């Protein structure tokens, strides 16, 4: 479920709970809304609020861990790409063709990673290297050093190019952890019950209505942020690849 749908479902459920609480207040006899009933409802709602806070904390921790892991993989990927390009530049004019190939392969690889991770593409297709990437690896293997400097640089270039492939595979191998639908539905149910209790024992009015709307927006926004954070390659807080695109600029 996307972060937008999470926000809308949470907002609709909590506001619906507030409306339901107001309707129940109008329908129920006053004898059913006495002090003892209010105390029992408040105790139960306090327990639900605690459970909801714990659940949201666990969701935030899980989403943040997934996001940080993917961000670390991409940072490693970027560092190895830039290092490989610098080593190729030191290798000499013989590596200019490979550097040109990299400027074609890397943007295409970034587009593919972001697109496939955003839509949850089948992993079998994700692990298959592109033809441009294979051309880069083959060209590096085909380098023929002619002096001591190039002979020292070639193993380093091969190592960093292998690290690029490894970091890319890790980005696909580490599966993102979106909010599970049953978990979300139970949490939204708890929040709905809490909002029913908010409006059950108070007279409706403009101040109460505005306060409940603000509370509902706050809860919906919190779950929106968690859902968005759990998708590192999509949404408002997705990992940015623009720095790598800018760093690997055109050849002089």
PyMOL commands that set and color helices and strands:
alter all, ss='L'
color gray80, all
select helices_A, chain A and resi 3-27+30-33+35-91+93-119+123-126+131-141+148-173+181-200+206-229+242-247
alter helices_A, ss='H'
color red, helices_A
deselect
rebuild
show_as cartoon
